[in-house]
Amino acid sequence: MLGQVVISGILSGALYAMVALGLALIFGVMRIINIAHGPLLMLGAYATYFLYSALGINPFLTVPVSMLALFVVGALLERTLVFRVVDAPELSSLLLTFGISIALVNLAQLAFTSDLRSVEYLTGAWLVGPFALSKARLVAFVFAGALTGLAFSFLQWTRLGKAIRATSQSREVAMVCGINVQRIHLFTFGLAAALAAAGGALIAVIVAIQPEMGQIWTFKSFLVIVLGGAGNYPGALLGGILLGLIEQVASLFLTTQLSEVVAYVLLVLVLLVRPAGLLGGRQT
Amino acid sequence: MRHRSAALVALAAVVAALVVYPEFASGYGVRATLQVFMWIVLAGSWNLISGLTGYVSFGHVAFFGAGAYTGAILVAKAGWSWGAAALAGGLAACVLALVIGYPCLRLKGPYFAIAMLGLNEVLRALVSYFEGLTGGGNGLSLPTLDATVPIYYVMGASAALVTLATYVIITSRFGLRLMTIREDEVAAEAMGIDTARHKLYAFLLSAAGPGVAGALTARDQGYIEPISVFPLATTITMIVMVLFGGKGTVWGPVLGAVVLFVAQEVVWARYPYVYPLLFGAIIIVVVLLMPRGVLGLLQIRYRLPRTI
């Protein structure tokens, strides 16, 4: 039983980590908590759903397409709206992204209706020894792990990735070094939206989707970066796996409803005891 | 000074008209005005924490719901009168605000905002879980009682009280300290303001109104369920009302509540799907183009005092 819980926790934890990495990047680079992160994930899920149901493309192959589409959406949002509040007080950026999030959810309701939709692909589970591994979840895990790995190597080794990390350490010094900070903001927002979209695409294969699915993901992603330490990118990995494990363990003893409460109490406790996150400090 | 006394006379006339209104009005008129009062209470209360200290509360409807359930349980299961239950609803909301605010307000803005975003979902889950007390997803029915007109007066008095409290706070040293926190929290601390305590006081004040309004609404509607008292839409509406009218002002929430409620009644009937989308658009436009709302624009253009 415990083994099953650990496996399920790690499977969903990788997804949490990938989606939260997007939120952490925006927070690290632009000092903005993007409330619209979850709704962007929702758009990614719908992109995959329509590519699969209308064109019949393998849903896992749609992941890069969804990511690219949402990269463009994210970049557009940054260039038209978000860049205006980068240096404004927190109140402005929180409210602006909140407004964007409401607009996106309601646009989705208008365009796609509130019906639950699901991608019927790769259902069932593989039995490995005593454990049951949901096929969709396992493949989603592999994708999430690979994409997160790619994102980290990108940040670690490419010039653009280094520029992103430099900007999140100190915008002024990055500018002095000749980094075009505006471009980095644009790219980071697009990249974060793409990571959210990848999450949405993979979630669409696992559970049914609807326009309001996003809100809870903003909250969960935030919980992950609080657990890992805001602005600490590797911390998002640890936070994601931790959240996955905690949720699974909680669901052993409690109903699904109450396991959401556990995540919340955890958030308040971590904020109270270790406001800098479990790993502490900013490390980029 | 002439302007000031003219404004006071006009205000007294509006209040007097609202007092005698139920004698003449149709049932719909009284209900609609009651709704406007409720929105004034909610928007005015949100303004106290978010407009004055700049700490955005994305889950303020949680206090409304907590008040509604406290009031409804006391009326339905313990046989309290609705007046006492409304006070208890306000108190319950304050207790909740203390529990949440104590840890979360010690942190800077975004943490508080997201913690509030989650609070609402959590309360809804808890209410659904404790079925024995709350009726769970089936909801909770209150004994039938036609008290719309007395509730109209109590809700109206609450709206007046919240607006008066906002005026008193904005013109006091306490209010100045809150606004200092909003403008620069580090500077406020350096000046010797106990920021955590001030934020907590403002938060408690902002929770009481929605708690009372929730208990009154529960009594008036006679039936509550988790979906009806914890909708995210309510938080969105109060935020939009305050932003539109002018955050951090006395009359901004009132203006926003009246204008947007009327707009909602007119637009809602025809385009039910477009209207929530419009709210998102209003938030974006207000934040980018007129961060101080309609009243803020008027204050600048006509050199009105800060205390309106």
Interface residues (C-beta under 8 A of the other chain):
Chain A: F27 I33 I35 L81 R84 V85 P89 E90 L91 S92 L94 L95 L96 F98 G99 I100 S101 I102 A103 L104 N106 L107 Q109 L110 Q215 I216 T218 F219 F222 L223 V226 T255 Q257 L258 E260 V261 A263 Y264 L267 V268 L269 L271 L272 P275
Chain B: S50 G54 V56 F58 I100 P103 C104 R106 L107 K108 G109 P110 Y111 A113 I114 A115 L117 G118 L119 E121 V122 A125 L126 S128 Y129 R182 L232 I236 I239 L243 Y273 V274 P276 L277 F279 G280 A281 I282 I283 I284 V287 L288 P291
